[in-house]
Amino acid sequence: MFREGRAGFSLIEIVIAMVVLSVALTGTLSVMERTLRASADPMLLEQAIVIAETYLEEISLQPYIDPDLDPITGAVCPAAEGSRDLYDNVCDYNGLSDSGAEDQNGNAISGLEAYTIDVTVDTTATLNTLSGSSEVLRIDVRVQHSANVDISLSGYRSRS
C-alpha cells in the first residue's frame, strides 16, 4: 500500500519477492548440479584420450604377421601369445582387457588404475579396396572411467 510522501515496499511484497527469487535460484542450481554430474572431468577425458592413443599406437606398430611364422604362408592371426610382454603382432591384442592402464610390458601405470581398456582387432574390416585379414585389420580401443568417460578410437593396419 502506498501512502503519499512515503516510498518503499510492504512486508508482503518483500516476502513474495524472496519466495520468487528462491524458487528461481533453486531451479537454476539444480540444473547446474545435474549438468556437472553428467559431464566428465576434463582431466579424466584427456587422460582417457591419451591412454586410447597410446594403446592404438603400440598395437599399430606391431608386425602384421606373427614373426614366429612364415611371412608368406603363415596365418595372419594365430593364437595369441601367453602374456602381453610377449605380444609380437597386431592380432595378439585382440580381446585384451586391462583394468587400469598398463605399459607394453604389462606393468601397471600409477594413477591410471580407475580406467578400463578393451581392445578388439577386426579381421573382417574393409578399407577402400582392401578387405579381410589377408589385407587389412581394424583396431578398436575403448577406454572407460566410472566418472562418465567413454572414449573409443579406431585405426587400420594394412599388410603392406
C-alpha positions in Angstrom: 0.0 0.0 0.0 1.3 3.4 -1.0 0.9 6.4 1.2 1.7 9.8 -0.1 5.1 11.0 0.9 6.4 7.6 1.7 8.2 5.3 -0.7 9.1 1.6 -0.2 7.9 -1.9 -0.2 5.4 -3.6 2.2 6.4 -6.7 4.2 4.1 -8.8 2.0 5.8 -7.6 -1.2 9.3 -8.4 0.2 8.2 -11.9 1.2 6.7 -12.6 -2.2 9.9 -11.3 -3.9 12.0 -13.6 -1.7 9.9 -16.6 -2.5 10.1 -16.0 -6.3 13.8 -15.5 -6.1 14.4 -18.6 -4.1 12.4 -20.7 -6.4 14.3 -19.4 -9.5 17.6 -19.9 -7.8 16.7 -23.4 -6.7 15.8 -24.3 -10.3 18.9 -22.8 -11.7 21.2 -24.6 -9.2 19.5 -28.0 -9.7 20.1 -27.7 -13.5 23.7 -26.8 -12.9 24.2 -29.7 -10.5 22.8 -32.2 -12.9 25.0 -30.9 -15.7 28.1 -31.1 -13.6 27.3 -34.7 -12.5 26.6 -35.8 -16.1 29.7 -34.2 -17.6 33.1 -35.7 -17.4 36.0 -34.0 -15.7 38.2 -32.6 -18.5 41.3 -34.1 -17.0 39.8 -37.6 -16.9 38.6 -37.1 -20.5 42.1 -36.0 -21.6 43.7 -38.9 -19.8 41.3 -41.4 -21.5 42.1 -40.0 -24.9 45.9 -40.3 -24.3 45.5 -43.8 -23.0 43.5 -44.8 -26.1 46.0 -43.2 -28.4 48.9 -44.9 -26.7 47.4 -48.3 -26.9 46.4 -47.8 -30.5 49.9 -46.6 -31.4 51.5 -49.6 -29.6 49.3 -52.1 -31.4 49.7 -50.4 -34.8 53.5 -50.5 -34.6 53.5 -54.3 -34.2 54.1 -56.5 -37.2 51.1 -57.5 -39.3 52.1 -61.2 -39.5 53.4 -63.1 -36.4 57.2 -63.1 -36.8 57.3 -66.7 -35.5 55.5 -67.8 -38.7 56.5 -67.9 -42.3 55.5 -64.4 -43.7 54.2 -65.8 -46.9 52.2 -68.9 -45.8 51.7 -68.1 -42.1 48.3 -67.4 -40.7 47.6 -63.7 -40.1 46.0 -64.2 -36.7 47.3 -67.3 -35.0 46.7 -68.0 -31.3 47.7 -65.1 -29.1 50.9 -65.2 -27.0 50.6 -66.1 -23.3 51.2 -62.6 -21.9 51.3 -59.0 -23.1 55.0 -58.7 -22.8 55.3 -61.5 -25.5 52.8 -59.9 -27.9 54.6 -59.7 -31.2 51.8 -59.0 -33.8 48.6 -56.9 -34.2 46.3 -59.8 -33.7 47.8 -60.8 -30.3 46.0 -57.8 -28.8 42.5 -59.0 -29.8 40.4 -59.3 -26.7 42.9 -57.5 -24.5 41.1 -56.1 -21.4 43.1 -54.2 -18.8 41.7 -52.9 -15.5 44.0 -49.9 -15.2 46.3 -48.7 -17.9 49.5 -50.8 -18.4 52.7 -50.2 -20.4 53.7 -52.6 -23.2 55.3 -55.0 -20.8 52.1 -55.4 -18.8 53.2 -53.2 -15.8 50.5 -51.0 -14.2 50.9 -47.3 -14.7 50.5 -45.4 -11.4 47.5 -43.1 -11.1 45.6 -44.7 -14.0 44.1 -47.6 -12.1 40.5 -46.4 -12.5 40.4 -46.8 -16.3 39.3 -50.0 -18.1 40.8 -50.6 -21.6 39.3 -53.1 -24.1 40.9 -53.9 -27.5 39.3 -55.6 -30.4 41.0 -56.5 -33.7 38.5 -56.9 -36.5 39.8 -59.3 -39.2 36.8 -58.7 -41.4 37.4 -55.0 -41.8 37.2 -53.2 -45.2 39.2 -50.1 -46.1 38.7 -48.8 -49.6 39.7 -51.7 -51.8 41.4 -53.7 -49.0 39.3 -56.3 -47.1 39.7 -59.2 -44.8 42.6 -60.3 -42.6 44.9 -61.0 -45.6 45.0 -57.3 -46.4 43.7 -55.0 -43.5 42.9 -55.2 -39.8 40.8 -52.6 -37.9 42.0 -52.0 -34.3 39.3 -50.6 -31.9 40.4 -49.3 -28.4 37.8 -48.4 -25.9 38.7 -46.6 -22.6 36.2 -46.1 -19.8 36.2 -44.4 -16.4 33.4 -44.6 -13.8 33.0 -40.7 -14.0 31.0 -40.8 -17.3 34.1 -41.1 -19.5 33.8 -43.5 -22.5 36.2 -43.0 -25.4 36.6 -45.2 -28.5 39.4 -44.9 -31.1 39.9 -46.9 -34.2 42.7 -47.4 -36.6 43.6 -49.5 -39.5 46.7 -51.6 -40.1 47.3 -52.9 -43.6 49.6 -55.7 -44.6 51.9 -53.6 -46.8 
